[in-house]
Amino acid sequence: MVCRNRSFAQHKSDYLFYEIAQKKEHLQKQEPRAKLINLGIGDTTEPLCLPVTAGLVKQAEALGTRGGYRGYPSSFGDKKLRDTIAQKLYQGNVCADDIFISDGAKCDVGRLQHLFGPDTTIAIQDPSYPVYEHTSYLSGKAGRVDRLQMDPENNFFPKLTAADVIYICSPNNPTGVAYNREQLKQLVDFCKKNGSILIFDAAYFSYIRGDDFPRSIYEIEGAQEVAIEINSFSKVAGFTGIRVGWSVVPQTLCFDDGSSVQADWKKIVTTFFNGVSHLSQAAAMAALSDEGLQCAKEQCDYYLNNCRLLRDFFLERKFRVFGGVHAPYLWIDLDGKKSWEIFDYLLQKAHIITTPGVGFGAAGEGYLRISGFCSRLDVTSAIQRMSATSL
Ligand code: MLT
């Protein structure tokens, strides 16, 4: 008999969105006619932008020709795509050779764990996107994970404690707030002083409006020496199903013995990954064209407008509401009620799927996350249905 991997035995909970999907299936079995509205997982709903569709078609046709056929993609991504990301999204703040194209931020969060041995200490925001914690546990770091408490009084910016690796997400999932320049400078300085590596998740950067909040950690001086940034086209270009993301692993980032983090990252990428499909990379290139960027901005505005309508509803009902202005998520204070209790109530009474705050960590108890990723029709129906409840 094979001994079970101890890391899995130590990690009891299921992945949050899998658990929610099971509850949804259960309800559908009980009430097959129920028309569910999904304000739970942050999954895009609007059709692809025209330039993206055109890019996909063109690439598909090229692959069907002798001259245009290509086999395995490069493990690090097409040079042209890396150059375009460096220019258009980082305005030259980041060098193309430090950008690694991936099949999504979540997949990179998992692969990044291979950079760090089982003795590495980890600090994760509480609440936070569950994948940072799950991948830490599954890669043998249970018992080495510290949760950084966040509360509304400090705009959900965590109280920092020293750890080898610190995960921070801004604009933040799940609280929907964005951190300002001063807060991010404090973070970079803290990592520098303590010799920590910062893993900065910027997957929602395109929802930031105005100039008060940095869109990348590399807008902060010194970040190139401490930070890896993970990112994705899923929420930026509105295509979660196409699967393209990227990570920035700067050449200037080193381990304590002076060795290069990027060199080890290249080993991981070339060993575990065979590159992103040519079709997906063509979609990403098209999303970065002038028309593609304009259309992506309009889509982000659409989802932010959904948030505004939902926010107004909750404010009218006298809830404390956070987020939804620079991020596509609302974080609702349930005024003493339990997260799963309200989740179940809305599912049963209004057939609306939400995300219980406690699923993102103990500090999320008493909150509910509402996603703005849905159609306008679903938003207005959800508001009507919620108005008819005793929420
Ligand atoms: C979320 O809803 O937090 C995310 O969309 C889930 C994901 O990106 O994996």
Residues whose N, C-alpha, C, O or C-beta is under 5 A from the ligand:
A	BS01	MLT	G40 I41 G42 D43 K106
